Amino acid sequence: MLLRVFVLLLACAALPLLAARKTFVYCSEGSPSTFNPQLAMDGTSFNASSRTVYNRLVEFERGKTRIVPGLAQSWSYDPAKMTWTFNLRKGVQWHSSTLHQPTRTFNADDVLFSFNRQRRKDHPWHKVSGGRYEYFEAMEMSKIIANIVKVNDHQVKFVLTRNYTPFLADMAMDFASILSKEYADRMLAAKTPEKLDRHPIGTGPFVFGKYIKDSQVRFTSHSRYFGGKSPLDQLIFSITVDNNVRFQKLKTRECHLIAYPAVQDLPAIRKNGKLRLMEKEGLNVAYLAFNVKKKPFDNVLVRKAVHHALNRTHYMKTVYKGTAVVAKNPMPPSVLGYNGQTKDYAYDPARARKLLAQAGHAKGFKAELWTLPVQRPYMPDGKKMGVLMQADLAAVGIKVKLVTYDWPTYLSKSRSGEHQMIQFGWSGDNGDPDNFLRVLLSCTAVESGANRANWCNKKFSELVKKAAETDDLRKRDAYYREAQQVFKAEVPWVTIAHSKIFRGMSRRVKNFRIDPLGSDRFDGVDLQ
């Protein structure tokens, strides 16, 4: 009897993180670059901010791309006036913290503050924390939104400059998260405005507790959440960059769910009776972007040569291990306007060498290739892929130095255009083609820093713009198809893969829904 008690005590001592019955531990893949989703472009930061702390006027239904009410309980569109009217919920409670105790509930002032900070360069908050709103600018929101009008405390109108079909879906995206104007006013008065972006206060299902850099992000449930209190009492993001370590933590019950399990670990998760593997077709693309503003990648012949030099079919076998397909276009086949008739660049080293000679580089050249430092839904192992790319390019005379940084630095340096070639990718935010083509490849996206290729093609951008401004699906489809032809001819990227999404979890986890948009949401999740 005493021996049994002793064994039980040892078992309990080995599980300090899981001692609380409703403490959920999520082993995430990297550190957030910010806790303000208006300033972010990466899913790691969104998971730790907009998908836990904040809400938007409209939301995506968990696990789907269907639009459902958020902070707005209803909405309407007047095409004659190009005006969207949102009727706001009443009585929505803000979080409290040691920095701010709210004196009022959510209202229209918070909506105006959240959007005007991003769209108005003369706004007192526009330049706080660097003032880079990549999503907002890449999507040309400052040009699309003419005005935002407060009708009363619980109704706002967005007046557009033109018809813009994806607008409602865009309002469910992370950049459209609503921040507290009252909290902002208090931080500005205290001359500590950056705290708004570092210590988030929202209306969402979880309240931010603290961030231990590169280690943990801690949250507690929002007891007065308008969507209903979470079954979880605490939510912990345990930052674990190494995917092998994440898997070990899952097996030893140090975490309940892991992001991006390594492809070689998928069979072991399937076989483990205490674990569950979830998978879903991803709405994503992995790519190698050329910085076309830097030589020799300003030459389209060089870009084509690199494309022909890379054996992407081999990458599908060795890096993705059958969990992805080669990408031909900059958006996945399931998206409206996908052009299946574009001609791809086959693996052809001999052709690559000929193109290099035509471009004046018969003896090759030296270049840098930046490799992803964290696992992403579209790329499971950037370092391994970099080594394979390095060998393929060496075979045609291009000597590549592999470079990487921690995730926040990788994002900031590439945003500034310091790279020559860089591994990157994208998980769709709303299921619309505009979210791939305009955000990642338009001329406006060059200005915002979201276009890592720094490629500005006026014909491409005009086609994408026309597509977004028509409600005629046939015309939209045709514009997007033509835009992809321009993309393939100019080669700003080597398109690599469209990958499945995987999550490994304990069988104790209930009601988690894998998201086609690549996010990890814990509202509604429970532990058995």
C-alpha positions in Angstrom: 0.0 0.0 0.0 2.8 2.4 1.0 4.6 1.6 -2.3 1.5 2.5 -4.4 1.2 5.8 -2.6 4.9 6.5 -3.2 4.6 5.8 -6.9 1.5 8.1 -7.2 3.4 10.9 -5.5 6.3 10.5 -7.9 3.9 10.6 -10.9 2.2 13.8 -9.7 5.6 15.5 -9.0 6.6 14.8 -12.6 3.7 16.8 -14.0 4.0 20.3 -12.5 2.5 22.0 -15.5 -0.6 19.8 -15.6 -1.3 19.8 -11.9 -4.3 22.2 -12.3 -7.2 20.2 -13.8 -8.0 22.9 -16.3 -4.5 24.2 -17.2 -3.9 23.7 -20.9 -0.3 23.6 -22.2 0.3 24.3 -25.9 3.8 23.7 -27.2 4.2 26.4 -29.7 7.0 26.6 -32.3 8.4 30.1 -31.7 8.3 33.4 -30.0 5.7 36.1 -30.9 7.2 39.2 -32.5 4.5 41.4 -31.0 1.3 41.2 -29.0 -0.5 43.6 -31.3 -1.9 41.8 -34.4 -2.1 45.1 -36.3 1.8 45.0 -36.3 2.2 41.3 -37.1 2.3 39.2 -40.3 3.1 35.8 -38.8 0.8 33.1 -37.4 3.0 32.7 -34.3 2.2 36.2 -33.2 -1.4 35.9 -34.2 -1.9 32.8 -32.1 -0.6 34.6 -29.0 -2.6 37.7 -29.5 -5.6 38.1 -31.9 -6.7 34.5 -31.5 -6.6 34.5 -27.7 -6.9 38.0 -26.4 -8.8 40.0 -29.1 -12.0 39.9 -31.2 -13.0 41.4 -34.5 -16.3 42.8 -35.8 -16.9 39.5 -37.6 -15.1 36.1 -37.0 -14.4 32.9 -38.9 -16.4 30.0 -37.5 -13.9 27.7 -35.7 -12.4 25.2 -38.1 -14.1 26.8 -41.1 -14.0 29.9 -43.3 -17.7 30.8 -42.8 -18.3 34.4 -41.5 -20.1 34.6 -38.1 -20.9 37.5 -35.8 -18.1 38.8 -33.5 -18.2 42.2 -31.8 -20.8 43.1 -34.4 -24.0 41.1 -34.1 -25.3 42.1 -37.5 -24.2 44.0 -40.6 -25.5 45.2 -44.0 -24.1 46.6 -47.2 -25.5 49.4 -49.4 -23.9 49.0 -52.9 -25.2 52.4 -54.1 -23.4 54.2 -51.3 -20.6 51.6 -51.0 -21.2 51.6 -47.2 -21.0 48.7 -44.7 -23.0 49.2 -41.5 -22.1 47.2 -38.4 -24.4 46.9 -35.4 -22.3 46.4 -32.3 -22.9 44.1 -29.3 -23.8 45.9 -26.1 -22.3 45.1 -22.7 -19.1 43.5 -24.0 -16.5 43.5 -21.2 -12.8 44.4 -21.6 -10.1 42.6 -19.7 -8.5 44.1 -16.6 -4.8 44.2 -15.7 -2.5 46.0 -13.3 -2.0 48.6 -16.0 -5.6 49.3 -16.8 -9.0 48.7 -15.2 -11.7 49.6 -17.7 -14.5 52.0 -16.7 -16.8 51.2 -19.7 -17.7 48.4 -22.0 -16.8 48.1 -25.7 -18.2 50.7 -28.1 -17.8 52.4 -31.4 -14.9 54.5 -30.2 -12.8 51.4 -30.0 -13.6 50.5 -33.6 -12.6 53.9 -34.9 -9.4 53.9 -32.8 -8.4 50.5 -34.0 -8.8 51.3 -37.7 -7.8 54.9 -37.7 -4.5 54.2 -36.0 -3.6 52.1 -39.1 -5.1 54.2 -41.9 -4.4 57.8 -40.8 -0.7 58.8 -40.9 -1.6 61.9 -38.8 -3.1 59.8 -36.0 -1.3 60.2 -32.7 -0.9 56.4 -32.5 0.2 55.7 -36.1 3.9 55.7 -35.5 3.9 54.0 -32.1 5.9 50.7 -32.0 7.4 51.5 -35.5 4.2 52.2 -37.3 4.4 49.4 -39.8 0.9 47.9 -40.6 1.9 45.5 -43.2 -1.4 43.7 -43.7 -3.4 46.9 -43.7 -1.1 48.5 -46.3 -0.5 45.4 -48.4 -4.3 45.1 -48.8 -4.6 48.8 -49.7 -7.1 49.3 -46.9 -6.0 53.0 -46.6 -7.1 53.4 -50.2 -10.2 51.3 -49.9 -11.7 52.8 -46.8 -12.7 56.4 -47.4 -14.1 57.1 -43.9 -15.4 55.4 -40.7 -18.4 57.0 -39.2 -19.6 56.6 -35.6 -23.4 56.7 -35.9 -23.8 56.1 -32.2 -22.1 54.1 -29.5 -23.3 50.8 -31.0 -23.3 51.4 -34.7 -20.5 52.3 -37.2 -20.4 52.7 -40.9 -17.4 52.0 -43.2 -17.6 54.1 -46.3 -15.5 52.6 -49.2 -13.9 54.4 -52.1 -15.0 51.6 -54.5 -16.8 48.3 -54.5 -14.5 45.7 -52.9 -15.8 42.1 -52.8 -13.5 40.6 -50.1 -14.2 43.4 -47.5 -16.4 41.4 -45.1 -13.9 38.5 -45.1 -11.1 40.9 -44.5 -12.9 42.2 -41.4 -12.5 38.8 -39.8 -8.7 38.8 -40.3 -6.2 39.4 -37.5 -5.2 43.0 -38.5 -8.9 43.9 -37.9 -8.7 43.1 -34.2 -10.3 45.7 -31.9 -8.2 47.4 -29.2 -9.4 49.5 -26.3 -9.3 53.3 -26.9 -9.6 53.9 -23.2 -6.5 51.8 -22.5 -4.7 53.6 -25.3 -5.6 57.0 -23.9 -4.3 56.0 -20.5 -1.0 54.7 -21.8 -0.5 57.8 -24.0 -1.2 60.0 -21.0 1.4 58.0 -19.0 3.9 58.5 -21.8 4.2 54.7 -22.2 2.2 54.0 -25.4 4.3 51.0 -26.4 2.8 49.1 -23.4 -0.5 48.9 -25.3 1.3 46.6 -27.9 3.3 44.6 -25.3 0.7 44.1 -22.6 -2.5 43.4 -24.6 -6.0 44.1 -23.2 -8.9 42.8 -25.3 -12.4 41.4 -25.2 -11.4 37.8 -26.2 -11.7 34.4 -24.4 -8.3 34.7 -22.6 -6.7 37.4 -20.6 -3.0 38.0 -21.1 -0.9 37.3 -18.0 2.8 37.6 -18.8 5.4 36.8 -21.4 8.7 35.2 -20.4 10.8 35.8 -23.5 11.5 32.7 -25.6 10.0 30.6 -22.8 6.3 31.0 -22.0 3.2 33.1 -22.6 0.6 32.7 -19.9 -3.1 33.5 -20.1 -6.2 33.0 -17.8 -9.8 32.6 -19.0 -11.9 35.7 -19.3 -14.7 35.1 -16.8 -17.0 37.7 -18.5 -16.4 36.8 -22.1 -19.5 37.5 -24.2 -19.0 34.1 -25.9 -19.1 32.3 -22.6 -16.3 31.5 -20.2 -13.7 29.0 -21.5 -13.8 25.5 -19.8 -10.0 26.1 -19.3 -8.8 28.0 -16.3 -5.3 28.7 -17.6 -3.7 28.6 -21.1 0.1 28.3 -21.3 2.1 28.7 -24.6 5.3 26.7 -23.9 7.7 28.0 -26.6 9.5 25.0 -27.9 11.4 25.7 -31.1 12.8 22.2 -31.7 10.1 19.9 -33.2 11.7 16.8 -31.7 11.6 18.3 -28.2 7.9 19.2 -28.8 7.1 15.6 -29.6 9.0 14.4 -26.5 7.0 16.8 -24.4 3.7 15.6 -25.9 4.7 12.0 -25.1 5.7 12.8 -21.5 2.5 14.8 -21.0 4.3 18.1 -20.5 2.0 19.6 -23.1 -1.5 18.8 -24.4 -1.1 19.9 -28.0 1.9 20.5 -30.3 2.2 22.8 -33.3 3.7 21.4 -36.5 4.9 17.9 -35.5 7.8 16.7 -37.6 6.7 14.6 -40.6 8.9 11.7 -39.4 7.0 11.7 -36.1 3.5 11.4 -37.6 3.5 7.6 -37.7 4.5 7.4 -34.1 1.7 9.8 -33.1 -0.8 7.7 -35.0 0.3 4.5 -33.2 0.4 5.9 -29.7 -2.9 5.0 -28.0 -2.7 8.1 -25.7 -2.3 10.5 -28.6 -4.3 11.7 -31.5 -3.1 13.1 -34.8 -5.3 15.6 -36.6 -4.8 16.6 -40.2 -6.4 18.8 -42.8 -5.7 20.1 -46.3 -4.0 23.4 -45.8 -4.8 26.7 -47.5 -1.1 27.5 -47.9 1.9 27.9 -50.1 5.7 27.6 -49.5 8.0 29.6 -51.7 11.5 30.8 -52.3 11.4 34.6 -52.9 14.0 36.4 -55.0 14.8 40.0 -53.9 14.5 41.4 -57.4 16.0 44.7 -56.3 19.3 43.0 -55.7 21.7 41.7 -58.4 21.8 39.2 -60.0 18.1 38.5 -59.2 17.0 41.6 -61.0 17.5 39.4 -64.1 14.6 37.2 -65.0 16.9 34.7 -66.7 18.7 34.1 -63.4 15.4 33.6 -61.6 14.3 31.1 -64.2 17.6 29.3 -63.9 17.3 28.9 -60.2 13.7 27.6 -60.6 15.0 25.0 -63.1 17.9 24.0 -60.8 15.7 23.1 -57.8 14.4 19.6 -57.6 11.1 20.2 -55.9 9.8 16.7 -56.4 12.8 15.4 -54.4 11.8 17.9 -51.6 8.3 16.4 -51.4 9.8 13.0 -50.7 12.7 14.0 -48.3 11.4 17.1 -46.5 7.6 16.7 -46.6 7.6 12.9 -46.8 4.4 12.8 -48.9 2.5 15.3 -46.9 2.5 18.0 -49.6 2.3 18.5 -53.4 4.5 20.6 -55.6 3.1 24.2 -56.0 2.8 25.5 -59.5 1.0 28.8 -58.7 1.2 31.3 -55.8 -2.1 30.1 -54.3 -3.5 26.6 -53.7 -5.8 24.8 -56.3 -8.9 25.1 -54.0 -9.0 28.9 -54.3 -11.2 30.8 -56.8 -9.3 31.8 -59.9 -6.6 29.1 -59.7 -5.0 28.7 -63.2 -4.3 25.0 -63.8 -3.1 25.9 -67.4 0.0 27.8 -66.4 3.3 26.1 -67.4 5.5 25.2 -64.6 9.4 25.2 -64.5 10.6 21.6 -64.6 13.7 20.4 -62.8 16.3 20.8 -65.6 19.9 21.5 -64.5 21.1 21.7 -68.1 18.5 24.3 -68.9 19.5 26.2 -65.8 23.1 26.4 -66.9 22.1 27.6 -70.3 20.0 30.4 -68.8 22.8 31.4 -66.5 25.2 31.6 -69.5 22.7 33.8 -71.4 22.5 36.1 -68.3 26.3 36.5 -68.3 26.9 34.1 -65.4 28.4 31.1 -67.2 30.8 30.5 -64.3 28.0 30.9 -61.8 28.0 33.3 -58.8 27.8 33.5 -55.1 24.7 34.3 -53.1 22.9 34.1 -49.7 19.8 32.0 -49.1 17.9 32.6 -45.9 16.4 29.5 -44.3 13.3 29.5 -42.1 14.3 29.2 -38.4 10.9 27.8 -37.2 8.5 25.1 -38.4 5.6 26.5 -40.4 2.4 24.8 -41.7 3.8 25.2 -45.2 7.4 24.1 -44.5 8.3 21.5 -41.8 12.1 21.9 -41.9 13.6 25.0 -43.5 17.2 24.1 -42.6 17.0 20.7 -44.3 15.4 22.2 -47.3 18.1 24.9 -47.4 20.8 22.2 -47.5 19.1 20.4 -50.4 18.6 23.7 -52.3 22.3 24.6 -51.6 23.4 21.3 -53.3 21.0 21.7 -56.2 22.3 25.2 -56.9 25.9 24.2 -56.5 25.4 21.7 -59.3 24.7 24.5 -61.7 27.5 26.8 -60.5 25.7 28.9 -57.9 27.6 28.8 -54.5 25.1 29.5 -51.8 25.7 30.5 -48.2 22.9 29.5 -45.9 21.8 32.2 -43.4 19.2 32.3 -40.7 18.1 34.3 -37.6 15.6 33.9 -34.8 12.0 34.3 -36.0 11.4 38.0 -35.0 14.7 39.0 -36.5 14.1 37.0 -39.6 10.8 38.8 -40.1 12.2 42.3 -39.5 15.3 42.0 -41.6 13.5 40.5 -44.5 10.8 43.2 -44.2 13.6 45.7 -44.8 14.8 43.8 -47.8 18.2 42.7 -46.5 18.0 39.2 -48.1 18.9 38.0 -51.6 16.9 34.7 -51.6 14.6 33.7 -48.8 12.4 30.8 -47.8 8.9 32.0 -46.9 5.3 30.9 -47.1 1.7 31.9 -46.4 -1.4 30.4 -44.9 -4.5 32.0 -46.3 -6.4 34.3 -43.9 -9.8 34.3 -45.4 -10.0 31.8 -48.3 -10.1 34.6 -50.9 -7.5 34.8 -53.8 -7.0 38.5 -53.0 -5.4 37.4 -49.7 -2.6 35.6 -51.6 -2.0 37.7 -54.7 -2.6 41.3 -53.4 -1.0 40.8 -49.9 2.1 39.0 -51.1 2.8 40.2 -54.6 1.2 43.6 -55.4 3.1 46.8 -55.8 1.4 48.1 -52.7 2.8 45.1 -50.8 6.3 46.2 -51.7 5.7 49.5 -50.0 4.4 47.7 -46.8 7.2 45.2 -46.7 4.9 42.1 -47.1 6.1 41.5 -50.6 9.5 39.8 -49.8 10.3 39.6 -53.5 10.1 43.4 -53.8 8.5 42.7 -57.2 6.2 45.4 -58.6 4.5 44.5 -61.9 1.9 47.1 -62.8 -0.1 44.7 -65.1 -0.2 42.0 -62.3 -1.3 44.6 -59.7 -4.0 46.1 -62.0 -5.5 42.6 -62.7 -5.7 41.8 -59.0 -7.2 45.2 -58.3 -9.9 44.7 -61.0 -10.7 41.2 -59.7 -11.3 42.6 -56.2 -13.7 45.3 -57.5 -16.2 43.0 -59.3 -18.9 40.8 -57.9 -19.0 38.8 -61.2 -17.3 35.5 -60.3 -16.5 34.7 -63.9 -14.7 38.0 -64.3 -12.9 37.6 -61.0 -11.8 34.1 -62.1 -10.5 35.4 -65.4 -8.5 38.3 -63.9 -6.8 36.0 -61.4 -6.0 33.4 -64.0 -4.3 36.1 -66.2 -2.5 37.5 -63.1 -0.9 34.1 -62.5 0.3 34.0 -66.1 2.2 37.2 -65.5 3.6 35.8 -62.3 4.9 32.6 -64.0 6.5 34.7 -66.7 8.3 37.0 -64.3 9.3 34.4 -61.7 9.5 36.5 -58.5 9.3 33.2 -56.6 10.1 29.6 -56.9 6.8 28.1 -55.8 7.6 25.0 -53.7 4.6 23.3 -52.0 1.0 23.2 -50.8 1.1 21.2 -47.5 -1.3 19.5 -45.2 -1.8 20.8 -41.7 -1.0 18.5 -38.7 -1.5 18.8 -35.0 -0.5 16.2 -32.4 -2.4 16.1 -29.1 -3.4 14.2 -26.0 -6.6 12.2 -26.1 -7.7 14.3 -23.1 -8.2 17.3 -25.4 -11.8 17.8 -26.4 -13.4 20.1 -29.0 -10.1 21.3 -30.6 -10.8 22.0 -34.3 -7.9 22.2 -36.8 -8.1 25.4 -38.8 -7.8 25.4 -42.6 -6.3 28.9 -42.2 -3.5 27.6 -40.1 -4.3 29.2 -36.8 -4.5 27.6 -33.4 -7.6 28.7 -31.4 -8.5 27.5 -27.9 -11.9 29.1 -27.4 -14.3 26.1 -26.9 -11.5 23.7 -26.1 -11.7 21.5 -23.0 -9.8 18.8 -21.2 -11.4 15.5 -20.2 
